[in-house]
Amino acid sequence: MTAIEQTEAARPRGTRLPRRARRNQLLGAAQEVFVAQGYHAAAMDDIAERAGVSKPVLYQHFPGKLDLYLALLDQHCESLIQAVRSALASTTDNKQRVRATMDAYFAYVEDDGGAFRLVFESDLTNEPAVRERVDKVTNECAEAICDVIAEDTGLSRAESMLLASGLGGLAQVVARSWLHSDRSVPRDQAVQLLASLAWRGIAGFPLHNTEQH
């Protein structure tokens, strides 16, 4: 169940929930408000009202708006990192790995909750704690891709990281562009187009272990 689904399930006012369930409910409500309004325009009053709780209940879980925002970032940054790692581990066929990784980014931006906006389109990137988390998700996704490139090509770590950063950046930017174009190209087709482009580039580096695909 997503955070927003948890919010909907738990929204009736006056319901007592276990602490973890209440926290998830508040995070779901906060996500809706932050995605719709941005950080600066959102107010704790709005989030409490959306969650169907009093402001004191909200403050029992999160001391301030920034704490709430950072908790959401932690959750959704980790979600993308795990999706990329899972895509890379899903096959040993490198061509399919590229496609699975591209698709992981498309799936992430297509999620109905719009969480990717908090990560990649935040209006709070001048805040060091936010910048740190955005850099972390970018770097950890690149590190995961780098591990595969370095192992398979025999390129140096620095060289592999450059290629990995390029692939991750390509996937993120194109996936967001696709979403903002109102998905004018079907997702499967868009993923295949991008995967073909990326594969034509990365396949030019010979395999270090010729037994690998």
N, C-alpha and C positions, 0 to 999 in steps of 0.2 A: 504494500500500500504506500502511495506517495505521501509526502508531507501535506499536500493540498487535500488529498482524499481523507487523510486523518483529521484535517481541520473540519471538513464537511461532516464527518462522522461524529465529531465531538463538539459541534458548535452549540447545541442547545444550552441556553443560559441556566446556571444554577446546578449543573451536573458536576459532581465531585469525581475527579479522575486521579489515578495514580500519578505520581510525579513525572515519570517518564512519558506517559501518555499526554499529560498536560503540556509538557515541554514540546513534544512533537506537534501538538495542536497549535501552540503559539508560534512555532517556527513556520508551520504551514500558512497561518494567517499573515505573518510578517512577510513571507515570500510573496504572497499575493499583493500586498500593499507596496512593497519595495519595487517589484517588477512594474506595477502600474504607475507609480508616482515618482520613482527614483528615491535615493536616500534623503536628499535634502528636503524634499517636499513632504515626505512621510512623517507622520507624528505618532508617538506612542499611543495617543488617544485613538487614532485610526486603527492601529493594530489591535488594541484591546477590544474595540468595538467589533472589529471583523472577527475576532476570536470568540466574542460573546462572553468576555470576562471583564472584571473591574481592573483599573490600572494598578492598584496594589497587588493583585494576583500576578500581573505581567511583571512587575518589578521584583516580585519574589523569585522569579526565575532568571531575569536578566536585569542587571543594575542600570543599564542605559541602552539607548538606541544603537550605539556603536557595538556594544557587546552582542546584541541580537543579530546585527548585520554580519559580524565576524563569525558567529556560530553558523549562520547560513552558508557563508563562504567556505568554512571548513568542510561542511557537509557536501557541498556541491563540487568543490575542487577535488575532493577525494573520490567522488563519484566518477568524474571524467578520468582521473588517473587509473582507477580500477578498470574502467571500460577499455582503455587503451591497452593495459596489460593483458586483459582477457582476450582482446582481439589478437594480439601478438602471439599468445599462447595457444590460440585456437587451432593452429595448423603449423606444419613444418614446410609447407609450400610457400615460398616467399612471395609469389605473385598473389596468392590468396591472402597472405598476411597484409600486403599493401591494401587490398580491397577491404578487408575486415577492419583495418585501422581507419581508413577513410570513412567507412560506414559508422564507426564508433563516434566520430565527431558529428556526423549528420544526425545520428540518433540523439545525441546530447542536445543539439540546438533545437531539434524538433519536439522535444519534450513539452507537453502542454503547459507545464508550470512556468516556463520561461526562465528557468534558473540560470541559463547561460548568460543572460543579460547582466546578472549580478557579478559574474566572473569576468566577462569580456567587454561589457558595455557599461560598467559602473560609472556613476558620476562622483565617485569618491576615491579615485585612483591617486589623488595627491595625499591621501592618508597613508602613512608608512605601513601600518598593519594590514591595510587592504592591498597595497602594492606588493608586500611580502607574500601574501597568499596567491595573488595572481601570478607573480614570478614563479612561485613554487609549482603551481599546476603546469605552467609552460615548461619549466625545467624538468620536472619529474616525468612528464610525458615524453619529452625529448630524450631523457636518459634511458627510458624503457626502449625506445626505438633504436637508440644508439647501441645498446647492448647487442641487439640482433645484427645490426650492420657491422659492428666491429668483429663479432664472432664469425660472420659469414664471409666477409671480404678480406679480413686481415689488415684493413686500414687502421691507422693510429686512432687512439681514443679521440683526439682533438678533431681529426678529419671526419670521423664517424659522427661526432656530435654536431658538426656543421651541417652534414647531410640530414641528420635526424631533426634538427631545428627547422631546416627548410621544409621537410615533409610535414612536420606537425603544424608549422605556420600556414602552409598551403591548405591543409585540411581544415583548420579552424577558420581561416578567412573565407575560403570558398563556401564552406557549409553555412556560415552566417550570411554571405551574399545570396546564396540560394534561398535561404529562408526569407530574407527581406525582398526577394523578387516574387514573393507569394507562391513559391514552389512551382514556377512555371514549367519546369522540367520534372517529371516524376522522380521520386527519390532514388529508386534503383538505377535509373538511367543516369542521374547526376553522379551518383557514387561511381558507377562504372566509367563514366567519362573522366572523372578525376583520377580514379585508380589507374586507368590506362596512361594518362599523362605522367603520373608519378612513377609507374612501373617502367615506362620507356626511359626515364632518367636513371633510376636506381639500378636497373638491370644492366646498365653499361659498365658496372663495376664487377669484375670477375669474382666468382666464388673462391674463397680461400680453401674450402673443402669441396672438391668437385663431386663428392657423393651427395651433397645437399642440393635441394631444388632451387 
